[in-house]
Each structure stands twice: as C-alpha cells, then as structure tokens.
Amino acid sequence: MAWSNEPNDGQLDSSTNAPSQPNGSSKLESAQCAIYAVTAGESVSDVIDMDRVRPHFPVLSGKTVPFNNAAGTVVLKEAIEAASDLMNGMPIDHGLGDPRSTAARAEYSNNWRQCAAFVNAQPSEIAFGQSTTALLRLLGQSLRPHLGSDAEIICSTLCHEASASAWIHLARSLGITIKWWTPSQDGQDDPCLTVDSLRPLLTPKTRIVTCNHVSNVVGTIHPIRELARLVHTIPGCVIAVDGVAWIPHRPVDVKSLDVDFYCFSWYKVFGPHMAQLYAHRRAQDRYMTSINHFWRDHSTLDGKIHLGAACFELEAMCGPIAKYLGDVGWDAIIQHETVLTKVMLDYLLSRPTVYRVFGKHTADPSHRVSIVVFEVLGRQSSDIVMQVHVRDRFRITWGDCWAPRPTFDVLRPHSDGIIRVSFVHYNTVAEVQGLCAELEDITSTKGAHVTERGDSPSNVLHG
C-alpha cells in the first residue's frame, strides 16, 4: 500500500508514464487535483506520510535540507545496510560449488533481477558500471563497428555532458558527422525536444540519436516513446536515452518506451555512486560487439561491456532501493512532488520582476518533474546561492550543473549560471515554504548587480 496521507486506489501504468483508469479516475489527475487545490488557496500539506518515509533516511533528522537532489540524493538506510552486510561477510567467490558460494550466487542473482525489473528489462539486458559517463563511453566502443565512414550521429543540445561527450568522442575518433538537435522553444526560456524538431535531421545515414528523458537544467519531460518511434523508421538507427534526471521522479518501462539504450545513475535515486545501462536484446544482437574478455558470455549485456569484476558491494545496494520505491508507491511520489513543485513555482512566478524561471511554468506532472530552475534578475546566481548556504539550512545548486551546453547555449542566463532547486519525495511542503521565505529575504536586500556578461562562447557547442 502506498505511503500516502490519503487513500490511493489506482495504479500508475509505468509503461506509458501515464495513469491507468481505475473507476474512471487517474493518478496524474490526482496530482493535477493537488495543483488545483494549491491554486485555490486550500491548506497545503504533505501528500506522503513523512513519519514513514523519514526513518529510511536517518541523515534527514539533522537541520540541513537537501534541495540539490538532482546532483545526488540522500542514501537509503536499507541500501547502506545491504553493502555493510556484504562487506562484513566473507568475500564472494562465485561458482566454487560450496554452500556459502551457492547461497551468495543466488542472492546476487536475485538482486540483479530486481534491478532489471526496476526498468522492466530482462537480466541479460542490463549492466552496471562506474557512472553514466563511463557506461555510455563503453557503449560507444561496442557500437563502433556498426558505424560506417558515412554514418551520422544526432545529439541534443539539451544533453548533460555525461551523455553528449560519449558521442562527441566517438564521432571524432571515427571522423564521422555529428548533428546538433536544437530544441523547440515555447518562448525563449522553455526548450523541449519534439518529433518535429528531430525529423529534419534524420537521413538514411543516421545511426545514433541521443537525448535525455528530462533535462537536468530544465525539468521538462521529453516525449521519448514518440521520438523512438520516429528514430526506428530509419533502418539501422538506434536511440540512446539518458534517464538520470528522470529516475527518482517516475517509474521507467523501457519496453513501452521502445528505446534501444537507457542509462541512469543510482546515486540520483537514493543509492551508491554507480550506474546501470539497459540495452534492448534486439539492439544487442544487431549492433553491439563485445569489448570484453574473449571467454566471457557475450550473449548478455554484462558479458559484452562490463570490464573486470563486479562491484558486489555497490550492486547489492540497488535491489533494496527498487523494493523501497515500490513500497512507497509511485502514485504517492508523483502527487507529493507535484505539490512541492507547485509551491515553489507559485512563489517564483509571483515575482516576475525578481525571478526569471526556466522550463514549464506549471507543476503539471505530465509536463515536468520537480526540478525548478531560475535566476534572480540583476544578481549573480553564485551570490544568491552563497547567501542561502551561509544561513546553513538549505543546500541548492548554481552554475551549469555539468551541462554547459544547455545552460549557456540554450538557456543563456544573464548571470554567471542558473540556480537549481530539486525536490524528491522525502522533502516537505514546510521545507519548500522555508526556502521561499529565505529567497524573499535575500532578494529584498540590496545586493551586487550583474555587469553585462555578454554572449556565452559559441564554441562550447562544438567543444
């Protein structure tokens, strides 16, 4: 049963990232009702029962409030315990045939199945690695033989550098064309990837299209299923999706999305600093070449690209996270984060002469996740964030968030970067209201004004 403060009857259909329709209702509609309640001035309260959630994150008992969750979340207690239990035991020796090794192998396999099921994949379709950056570089090397001298790669200008750099390096090493996919803009500050903006870039030579499910500096949801459908009209073309900014906010069903590759980092979803890559069986068989030891089982993704031994301790942390999120319930998570986002956006948008807000100006969960990005007009973003941090309660982020291309070439802030506030389900309405109060106090105080920064260097787009 979901850990909501209100009864929940429906189930979210994670395959479509949209709700099913139990008794004529839907969970996204429930989240949208929460928006309307806030708009109507009703009392705002937490959707999720924090007395049940907070004990799973003991560090939250302190005074520091993490609102930089898109840079890395607090780690789940059960995940830490799983790693500790493994490291306090005998070293794992798989395949020795003794009872201890047999039990360890069974436990390891069960954890692997949980992590695969977390994105609705088969165990043979996932692999773990050091980071999203590293896994996508390895994927690129595996795809290298598939790319002829006339091949073309399309890369979105909204890509985080972890994703973009893999394909830039691959294109450079092969001397092939890389095309930049510029997002559509509903107004200057609301970039979003669309089928219409992708279609003109596709040719019979296109072999790889890469983008993110959600931009980590915008928060807008991209129509991945529709984009994948268009990509697959080109014979021999695959789509690789960076799901890092999506993964703590929504369920993932890679089969329904029909993507060829999907990657995310577990430390963005209450876990350790490691990442997971999905590769569709179809894409593995048609396009991938093993870059691993010759004796490994190359029929699995792990056997193709996981170099060296497994990091058993970190991998053991991931299964408990999948179970925990299932216990909390994605319906409750979406509704709760929608309310938090609405509270933040309402404050920022009520001060149009003070704040410039990037991305969708709505908390509608069908359009955005709980990543809110803005700048303070006439002030340096670094100055605002430092003033927040000096008060020593809230932790937020400023700069380019390791996404310099979308930040400076797409959003083009007038200051020294963006300010990003990102919520997850363990944050509370009272905490968001507290941050709004601090920002109001800081921005009402006379501060250093921005000198004209000038155009951001265009060469960063091609760097």
N, C-alpha and C positions, 0 to 999 in steps of 0.2 A: 504494500500500500504506500502511495506517495506520502512524503513528509510535509504535507501542506496543512496550513491552518484552516483550510476549507475542504469540504468533501470533494473528491475527484472521481468521476465515473468513467470518463472516456480514456482512450489510449491514443498516444501520438503515433502516427504512421511515420516511422523514421525513414522509410524508403523514399518518401516524397518530400520530407521536411515540412509536411503539412499534416493536418489532423484528419483522423477518421471521423465518422459522423454518428456517434452513439446517441440514440434518441433525438436525432436532429440537431445535436449540438456539436461543437468542436473545441479543441483545446486552444487553437490560435484565436478563435472567437472569444474564449475565456480570457486570454491575455489581452485582447483588444478591449474587452469589457473593463479590465483593470485600468486601461488607459482612459476610458471614458469616465470612470469613477474619479480618477485623479483630476481630470479636466473639469468635472462638475463640482469640484471642491469638497468631495467627501473625504472623511478622515482616511489618511494613508497609513497602511500598516504592512508589515512583512507578510508575504504570502506563505513562505516556508516557516516551519516551526524551528526557530533557532535553538531552542533547548535540545533539540535532537541533532541538529547539524553541528553546532559549535564544539561539542566534545570530541568530534572526529578531527579537529584541528586545534590542538592544545595551545599553539602559539598565539591564537587569536584571543586568548584570555588576557594578554597584555594590552597596553594602551595604543599601540601602533595599529593603524587601519591600513591594510594593503589595498590601494586603488590603482596599483600598477600591475594588475593581474595579467594583462596581455604580454608583459615582459617575463612572467613566471609566477605561478600560483604557489600558495602555501601547500605543503606536502601532507597528504592524508596519513593519519596515525597508523591505520592498518597497513599501509604500504611500507612505512618505516619499520613496523614490526616484522613484516614478511622478510625484508632484507636482513634485519638483525637476527632473526631466527636462522636464516640460511648461513650467515657468517659466523654464528656461534656454534654451528654444527660441523660435522666432518666435511672435508672438501668433496665436491661432487665428482664422482668417477662413473660416467655413464657407460653402460654396456659391459660391465665386469661380470654380471650374472649373479652376484651375491644379493641377498635380500635387501640390504641397505641401498645398493645401487639401483635395484629394480624399483624400489619404492620412490627413490629420487627421480628416476626417469618418468614414472607415472605422474608424479606431482608436477614436474616440469612440463610434460605434455599437456596436462590439464590446464595449466596457466597459459600455455601457448594457444590452446583452443579458445580460452576466454578472450584473449587479446584479438584473435581473429574474428570472433563473433562480435566483438565491440564495434566493428565496422561492417559486419555481415559478410565476412570473407571466409574462405577455406584456410586451414592452417598452412597449406602449401603455397598460399598466395601472399604471405606476409614475411617480412624480415625486420630485424631490429638493427640499429646502428647508433653510432656516436651522436648524431644530430641529423636534422633535416638537411642541412647543408651537405654533410658527408654522404648521406644516402642518395641524394639526387646526383651528386658527382659520380658515385658508383653506378647509378642507373644510367647516366650518360655514357659511361665507358662500356656498359653492357649493350647499349643501343648503337654504339659506334659503327659496327659492321653493317648495320641496316641502312646507313646513310651514304648515298652516293655523292659524287662530286657536285651534282646539281641540286642537292637537297636544300630545302628551306626550313628554317625554324621560326615560329612566331612566338614572341614573348611579350606579355602585357607590361605596360609601363606602370601598372599598379603592383607589380610583383615585389615582394620582400627580397632583399639581396640574397638570402639563402636559396631562393628559387631561381632568381634571374642569373646569378653568377654561374650556376652549373651549366646552363645552356649557352651563355656567352662564351665560356671557356671551350665548350665542345665545338661550337661553330668556328671559333678562331683556330682551334687546333686542326680542323678539317678544311679550313678555308672556304666554308660554305656561307650562304646568306642567312642573316638573322633579321627578321622584320619586327618592328615595334608596333604593338597593338595599342592604340590610343583609346582611352575610354570615352564613351559618350558623356555629355555633361548636361544635366538638367539645372542650368545655372552654373556659374563658374566653380562653385565650391561643392558640387555633388557629382563626382565622377563615378561611373558604373560601367562595367563591361556588358555588352549586349551582342546578340546574334548579328544585328545589323552592322555593328562596328567591326565584327570579325570577318564577315562574309567577303568583303572586297580584298582581303589579304590572302585568302586561300587560293591556291593554284594546284594543278596536278603534281607539282614538285614538293608541296608541303608535306613534311614528315612528322613534325612535332609541334603541338600547340601547348603552351604552358600559361597558367594563370593561378590565382588564388580563389578559394571559395569565398573568403571575406578578406578585404584589405585590412592590414593591421593598423593603418593610419586613416581609415575612413569608416569602417564598420558596416558598410553596405553589403548585402548578400548578392552574390552573382548567380545567374541562372545556369548552374552547371549542367543540369540534365539537357537543357536545350542547346547549350554550347557543344556538349559531347555529341549530340545527335547531328549537328552540323559538321563537326570535325570528321565524323565517321562516314560522311558522304564522299570524302576523298580517299580513294584506295591507298592503303599503306600508311595512313596518317593516324597518330595517337594523340591523346590528350593527357597531360600530367598536371595534377592539381595539388596545390599547397593548401592543406587544411588546418594549418597551425592556429590561425585566428578564429576558426570556426569551432574547433573541437571541444572547448569547455562549455559551449553555449547550446549546442544542438546535437542530436544523435546523427550518426553517419550510416548510410546504407550505400556502399559503393556499387552494389549490383543495380540498384534502382537508378543511381546517377549514371551508370554505364560508362564510368571513366576507365581508362586503361591503367593509370597510376594515381595513387593518392598517398600523401605523406603528411605526418604530423609529429609534433614533439610532445612527449609525455610530461615534461616539466611545465607545459602550459595547461595541463589538465590534472593537477594535484599529484604529480609523480616525479620521477627522477630525471636527471639530465641525460635522456636518451630519446631516440625517435623510432618510429615504425613506418615502414613503407608497404603499401599494397600494390601488387601487380596482377592484373586480371590474367587468368590462365590462358586466355586467347592471345594476349599480348606477349606473355612469356614464350609461348610456343612459336609464334610467328616472327617476333622481332628481337628477342633477347639472346645474347650469347653469354655463356658462363665466363666470369673472370676469376673464378675460384680455383682451388687445388683440383687437379685432374681426377682425384679419387672421390671427391665429394659427389653426393647425389644431386645432379644438375636438373632433376625434374621438379625441384622446389625453388621458390624464390630465394630462400635462405641458402640453399646449396649453390645458387648462381652467384650471389653477390656478397654474402656475409663472410668477410675475410677474417680468418683466425677463430679463436674460441669464443663462445658466447659469454656475455657479461651476466652470469647467472643471478647475481645479487640484485642488479637493477631490473632485470626482466621479471624477477619474482614479485616486484613491487606493483606491476601493472595489472595483474589479474584482480587484486582486491579493489583497485580503483573502478574497474568496469562493474564489479558487483555493487560497490557503494552507490555509483550513479544510478544503477538500476533500482536500488532500494529507495533512493530519494525520489526518483521519477522525473523524467524529462518534462512532463507536463507542468509540474510544480516549478521546476527550474526556469522554464521559459516564462511562465507567468510572473515569477518573482523578479527576474532580471528585467522584464518589461516595465514593471513598476519603478524599479531603481532608475532605469534609463529615462523614463518619463519625468521623474522628479528633477533629474539633472538638466535635461533639455528645457524643461519649463523655466527653470531659473535662468539659464544662459540666454534663451530666446526672449526673455522678458527684459533684457538689457541690450538691445540691438546697437546702441551707441558705445557699448563697452566691449562686447564679445563678437568675434567672427566665428561662426560654427561651421565646421566642415561635415560633409555627408548629409544623410537624410535628416530633415528637421521634424522627424516623427519617431516615436518609440515603437511603432507598428512592428511586431516581431516577424512579419512576413517580408519586411524590407531591410531590417538591420539587426545586429547583435548589440550587446551592451558595451560597446567601445565608443566613447564620446571624445571627439577631437575638436579643439578650438584654439584661438589665440586671443589675447587681450589687445585691443586697438591702442596703439601709441605706447605700448610697453614691450620690453623684451620678454620672451617666454621663459628664458632662464631666470630672469629676475623674479617673475611671479612664482615659479616653482621653488626657487630657493627660499622665498618668503614663507611659502607653505611648509617647507621642510624644517625651517628654523623653529617653527612653532611645535614641531616634533609630535604630531599626531597622525597626519595623513601622508602617505607615500604615493606620489604621482610621477609622471614622466614628462620630459620635454626633449626636443631635438628632432632627429629624423627616425628614431626608433628602428635603426638598422634598415631603413627603407628610404634612402636618399633620393632615389629616382621619383617615386610617387610624391614624396614630401616637397621637394624643391622644383621638380619639373612639371608636376601635375597640380598639386595644391597651391604652390607658390606663396607661402606665408610672407607677410610683410616684416616679420620679426626674425629672430635667429632660430626659428623652428616652431613646431607645433607643441601644444600641451595636450597630453592624452590621459584620460581617466577611463579606467576599465573595471567593470564590476563582474563578479561571479556570484554564485548562489549563496555563499557564506557572508556576503556583505548585507548590511541592513539599511532600511529607509532612514533611520535616525542618523546613521553614519553619512549617508549622502547629503542629508539636510545639513549636517555639521560642516561638510566640505563647502557647500554653497554659502554658508554663513561666513566661513573663513575667506573665501574668494570675494565676497561682498565687502568685507572689511579691508582686504588688501587692495582691491581695485578702487575703493573710495578714498584711499590715501594717495597723496601726490607722489608719483614715482618717476624714475628716469624715463624719458621719452625716447622713442626709436629715431635714429637717424636713418635716412633712406638707405635701405640695404642694397637696392639695385637688383638687376636681373640675376637670378641664380645661373651659374655657369652651365651653358647648354651641353658642354662636353660630358657632363655627368651622365647624360642619357646614353652615351655611347661608350662609357668607361668600362 
